[in-house]
Each structure stands twice: as C-alpha cells, then as structure tokens.
C-alpha cells in the first residue's frame, strides 16, 4: 500500500519538526537532520520516536 503524496507534504519529523522524505524502497520516512527512519506499516507512517530506526 502506497502512502499518499499529499500526506508526505504535511508530515514532519516528530523529534526536530524538520522535513522528511520517502526512502528508496518506500518502506519508511527519513529525517536527514536527525538521521532517523520512521517505518510505514500498511500505508500508515509510524511517527513514534521510540520506534524510529537510526540511519547512521
């Protein structure tokens, strides 16, 4: 299930409130500033800092 582009435009990183982008395989949203990835499950982004994955 694909995430809607309109939703991507309004979402922000819950940690720093910065911009996020879709990763290459569209399985998560990445904050380049925080170096965190938020997984997308069943088309819904899980925007919880505790569940984010470090991309370093």
Secondary structure, DSSP 8 states (H G I E B T S, - for coil): ----HHHHHH---TTT----EE-TTSSEEEETTTTEEEEEETTEE---GGG-EE--
